[in-house]
Amino acid sequence: MIQLNNVTKVYNGIPVLENFTAKIDKGEFVFICGPTGSGKSTLLKLIFCEEIPDSGQIIFQDEDISDINRSRIPYIRRSIGFVFQDSRLLLHKTVYDNISIVLRVTGFSWKDTENRVKETLRLVGMEDRIYAVSKELSGGEQQKVAISRAIVKDPLVLLADEPTGNLDSKSALEIFQILEKVNKTGTTIVIATHDYDIVNKMKKKVISLENAQRA
């Protein structure tokens, strides 16, 4: 599903990724691990077409997205959900509003929108908070809503960049267990994290950037 071939990305003359190669298959649950500055977030941004590589090739769904035309990017992103470390919710809006906006801007009907929002909230255990104002939620609850927002359009891939970095260990484990449930629905999960305790508990595929190939 995702293939990176000899990918190099340089910032201010310093290579963050260099000649990096990896493959992620459809339906996999993959952790991207490494210390701060090892390129974890950069790797997700490359897959999300937020950045382009300086050299190398990135294939997504049999399409070369290494130097894709910008007009094509919104169509690629329809297949990708993204969860950030900070939930990036509209804190003065309700849970429903935060999730439904993703569907309304792409033309879903009111009924389909309502059904999809409720379905994703059930998956993350937040259906009883559907009309709560987001600023009233705990950090863990806000991340659950962020996951719901990211999966409400049934993406092929869900990317998560340090999704539990601001949470305590109990809440963090709960978030990863929810992501495991999402994975079981068929969604490919790719998570950037430095939380090795969670990684060891989850026993999933790990791509390490600690010793990533560099020229």
C-alpha positions as CSV (number, residue, x, y, z in Angstrom):
1,M,0.0,0.0,0.0
2,I,2.8,2.4,0.9
3,Q,6.3,2.0,-0.4
4,L,9.2,4.4,0.3
5,N,12.3,3.9,-1.9
6,N,15.6,5.6,-1.0
7,V,13.8,8.7,0.3
8,T,15.8,11.7,1.4
9,K,14.5,14.8,3.1
10,V,16.7,17.7,4.0
11,Y,16.0,20.8,6.2
12,N,18.4,23.7,6.3
13,G,21.1,21.5,4.8
14,I,20.7,18.8,7.4
15,P,19.3,15.4,6.2
16,V,16.4,14.3,8.4
17,L,15.7,11.2,6.4
18,E,18.5,9.8,4.1
19,N,18.1,7.0,1.6
20,F,15.3,5.6,3.7
21,T,13.4,2.5,2.4
22,A,10.3,0.9,3.9
23,K,7.1,-0.9,3.0
24,I,3.7,-0.8,4.7
25,D,1.1,-3.4,3.6
26,K,-2.6,-3.0,3.5
27,G,-4.2,-3.6,6.9
28,E,-1.0,-3.5,8.9
29,F,-0.6,-1.8,12.3
30,V,2.8,-0.1,12.2
31,F,4.8,1.9,14.8
32,I,7.4,4.4,13.5
33,C,9.9,4.7,16.4
34,G,12.9,6.8,17.0
35,P,14.3,9.6,19.2
36,T,13.4,13.3,18.7
37,G,14.7,14.5,15.4
38,S,15.0,11.1,13.8
39,G,12.3,12.0,11.2
40,K,9.2,10.4,12.5
41,S,6.9,13.4,11.9
42,T,8.6,14.1,8.6
43,L,7.9,10.6,7.4
44,L,4.1,11.0,8.1
45,K,4.1,14.4,6.4
46,L,5.7,12.9,3.3
47,I,3.0,10.2,3.2
48,F,0.3,12.9,3.7
49,C,1.8,15.0,0.9
50,E,2.4,17.8,3.3
51,E,6.1,17.6,2.3
52,I,7.8,16.3,-0.8
53,P,11.1,14.3,-0.7
54,D,14.3,15.9,-2.0
55,S,15.1,12.5,-3.7
56,G,13.7,9.0,-3.8
57,Q,10.2,7.7,-4.5
58,I,7.0,7.3,-2.5
59,I,4.2,5.1,-3.8
60,F,0.7,5.2,-2.3
61,Q,-1.9,2.9,-3.7
62,D,0.2,2.3,-6.8
63,E,0.5,6.0,-7.4
64,D,3.8,7.9,-7.3
65,I,3.2,10.8,-4.9
66,S,6.9,11.9,-4.7
67,D,6.3,15.1,-6.7
68,I,2.6,15.1,-7.2
69,N,0.6,18.0,-8.7
70,R,-0.9,20.0,-5.9
71,S,-4.3,19.8,-7.5
72,R,-4.2,16.0,-6.9
73,I,-3.3,16.2,-3.2
74,P,-6.9,16.7,-1.9
75,Y,-8.0,13.5,-3.7
76,I,-5.1,11.5,-2.1
77,R,-6.0,12.8,1.3
78,R,-9.5,11.5,1.0
79,S,-8.0,8.1,1.6
80,I,-5.9,9.2,4.6
81,G,-6.9,10.2,8.1
82,F,-4.5,12.1,10.4
83,V,-4.4,12.4,14.2
84,F,-2.1,14.9,15.8
85,Q,-0.5,15.1,19.3
86,D,-2.8,18.0,20.2
87,S,-6.3,17.1,19.1
88,R,-6.8,20.3,17.1
89,L,-10.4,20.4,17.9
90,L,-12.6,23.5,17.8
91,L,-12.9,23.8,21.5
92,H,-16.0,26.0,21.6
93,K,-17.9,23.6,19.3
94,T,-19.6,20.4,20.3
95,V,-18.2,16.9,19.6
96,Y,-20.8,16.5,16.9
97,D,-19.8,19.7,15.2
98,N,-16.1,18.8,15.2
99,I,-16.7,15.5,13.5
100,S,-19.5,16.4,11.2
101,I,-17.7,19.3,9.6
102,V,-15.4,16.8,7.8
103,L,-18.5,15.3,6.1
104,R,-20.4,18.5,5.4
105,V,-17.7,20.1,3.4
106,T,-17.6,17.1,1.1
107,G,-21.3,17.0,0.5
108,F,-22.7,14.3,2.7
109,S,-26.4,14.5,3.5
110,W,-27.6,15.5,7.0
111,K,-28.8,11.9,7.7
112,D,-25.6,10.2,6.4
113,T,-23.5,12.7,8.5
114,E,-25.5,12.0,11.7
115,N,-25.2,8.2,11.2
116,R,-21.5,8.3,10.5
117,V,-20.7,10.5,13.5
118,K,-22.7,8.3,15.8
119,E,-21.0,5.2,14.4
120,T,-17.5,6.5,14.9
121,L,-18.3,7.7,18.4
122,R,-19.6,4.3,19.3
123,L,-16.3,2.8,18.1
124,V,-14.3,5.0,20.5
125,G,-16.7,4.8,23.4
126,M,-17.8,8.5,23.2
127,E,-21.4,8.2,22.0
128,D,-22.8,9.6,25.2
129,R,-20.7,12.8,24.8
130,I,-21.9,13.6,21.2
131,Y,-23.3,17.1,22.2
132,A,-20.7,17.9,24.8
133,V,-18.6,21.1,24.2
134,S,-15.1,20.0,23.3
135,K,-13.3,22.3,25.9
136,E,-15.2,20.4,28.7
137,L,-13.6,17.1,27.7
138,S,-10.5,15.5,29.3
139,G,-7.3,15.2,27.1
140,G,-8.0,11.5,26.5
141,E,-11.6,12.2,25.5
142,Q,-10.5,15.0,23.1
143,Q,-8.1,12.5,21.4
144,K,-10.9,10.0,21.1
145,V,-12.9,12.7,19.3
146,A,-9.9,13.5,17.1
147,I,-9.7,9.8,16.1
148,S,-13.4,9.8,15.3
149,R,-13.0,12.8,13.1
150,A,-10.0,11.2,11.3
151,I,-11.9,7.9,10.6
152,V,-15.4,9.3,9.9
153,K,-14.8,9.1,6.1
154,D,-13.5,5.5,6.3
155,P,-9.9,6.2,5.2
156,L,-7.7,3.5,3.9
157,V,-4.9,4.7,6.1
158,L,-4.8,6.4,9.5
159,L,-1.7,8.3,10.4
160,A,-1.1,9.4,14.0
161,D,1.8,11.7,15.1
162,E,2.6,11.1,18.8
163,P,-1.2,10.8,19.6
164,T,-0.6,10.1,23.3
165,G,2.3,12.5,23.9
166,N,0.1,14.7,26.2
167,L,-1.6,11.9,28.0
168,D,-1.0,9.8,31.2
169,S,-0.1,6.1,30.7
170,K,-3.6,4.8,31.4
171,S,-5.2,7.2,28.9
172,A,-2.4,6.5,26.4
173,L,-3.0,2.7,26.5
174,E,-6.7,3.3,26.0
175,I,-6.0,5.4,22.9
176,F,-3.8,2.7,21.4
177,Q,-6.4,0.0,22.1
178,I,-9.0,2.1,20.3
179,L,-6.5,2.4,17.3
180,E,-6.2,-1.4,17.4
181,K,-10.0,-1.6,17.1
182,V,-9.9,0.7,14.1
183,N,-7.2,-1.4,12.6
184,K,-9.5,-4.5,12.9
185,T,-12.1,-2.8,10.7
186,G,-9.5,-2.9,7.9
187,T,-7.8,0.5,8.2
188,T,-4.0,0.6,7.9
189,I,-2.6,2.3,11.0
190,V,0.8,4.1,11.0
191,I,1.8,5.7,14.3
192,A,4.9,7.8,15.1
193,T,5.8,7.5,18.7
194,H,8.7,7.4,21.1
195,D,6.7,5.6,23.8
196,Y,8.5,2.2,23.8
197,D,6.6,0.9,26.7
198,I,3.4,1.1,24.7
199,V,5.1,-0.3,21.6
200,N,6.3,-3.3,23.6
201,K,2.9,-4.0,25.0
202,M,1.1,-3.8,21.7
203,K,3.5,-6.2,19.9
204,K,3.0,-4.7,16.4
205,K,5.3,-4.2,13.5
206,V,8.0,-1.5,14.2
207,I,9.9,0.6,11.7
208,S,12.8,2.1,13.6
209,L,14.4,5.4,12.5
210,E,17.1,5.1,15.2
211,N,19.4,3.3,12.8
212,A,17.7,4.3,9.5
213,Q,19.9,3.9,6.4
214,R,21.9,7.0,5.6
215,A,24.4,7.5,2.9
